[in-house]
Amino acid sequence: MKKLRRFLTVLLFINFSWGMATGMEPLNFWLVMANGTAVIGLAVDEMEERRWKH
């Protein structure tokens, strides 16, 4: 899961940078929002797993 979150974070950064350079089109905006939501969801899931392991 950590590798997937890292990959999605890098993809989010690239997509956001590309959107800012080209003038954030609606499709790019929604891709950034969906990707950001996935990254946050994975981070929360990892925190929950760590909390219940101890």
N, C-alpha and C positions, 0 to 999 in steps of 0.2 A: 504494500500500500504506500509505503514511503517513496518508493521509486515512481509510482504512478502520480503521486501528489507533486513530486519534484518536476516530472515531465509536464504536467498540466500547468504548473507555476511558470515554467520557462515558456510554454506555449502562450500563456496569458500575457506575459511580458512582451513577447514578439508581436502578438496580435494587437495589443494596446499601442505599442510603438508604431506599428504599421498604420493603425487607424489615426493616430495623431499626425503622422506625416502626410497622409492622404486626405485628411478632413473627414473624420469619423462618419462614415456612411451608416444608415440604419442597420444594414445586415451585419457590418463589423461591430457596431455597438451591441447588438443582441448576442453575437458570438462571444464578445468580451464578458457580458453579463452572465451568460450560461457557464462559461469557463470559470469565472470567478466564483460562482455558486458551487460548482463542483469542487474547486480547491478548498473552499471553506467547509463544505460537507465532509470531505476526506479528512481535513485537519481535526474537525470536531470528533469524527469517528475514531481517529487515532488517540485523541486525548481521552475519550471514554474507555478505550481498551486499556490504556496505561493506568487509568484510575482504578479499574476493577482488577488488575493484576496484583496490586499490592494489598 
